């Protein structure tokens, strides 16, 4: 199982030989008490997972206090907790790190070396990669934004589950990862054209 700092980026020099063909998509690695956002770059000789530095900004002001007071009036401690949650959602805005796709590869490698949670999976060390999507029943218990997930099994990194929270990102993974890994990629999803989202692919039984 991959843990932060387990894999140093000594292999990033090896990745510098890659050409500019590098489709990318955003993923999340969720652990027990935390989650880390990455930009995944599918390079011709490996997968680079660059830690993203998205910033949550707070607007401050009196809105927070008003929401918490209103919650307290609604129902004591429980109401105050609800009010605090409302205030937090109203007061914070996430500024996403953009334009990583436009960075030259030298810059991506430099950023990866500086961001200690970044890691690399070399193509010749990847055992398998499986792409799945939640079923209609599974969506009842999953994050509402979850489009699907990738299960990566690697000789050095172990098993890593990568969540994808947007349908276009999942489409990029489905389209491009088989080109990198061939029959080591197992795609268990198909596009529901009516709902415009990926759903589990069920193989018929004879």
ABEGO torsion letter per residue (X at the ends): XBBBGABBAAAAAAAAABBABBBBBBBBBBBAABBBBBBBBBBAAEBBBBBBBBBBBBAEEAAAAAAAAAAAAABEAAAAAAAAAAAAAAABBBBBBBGAAABBAAAAAAAAAABAABBBBBAAABABBBBBBBBAAAAAABBAABAEBBBBBBAAAEBBBBBBABAAAAAAAAAAAAAAAEAABBBABBBBAAAGBBBBBBBBBX
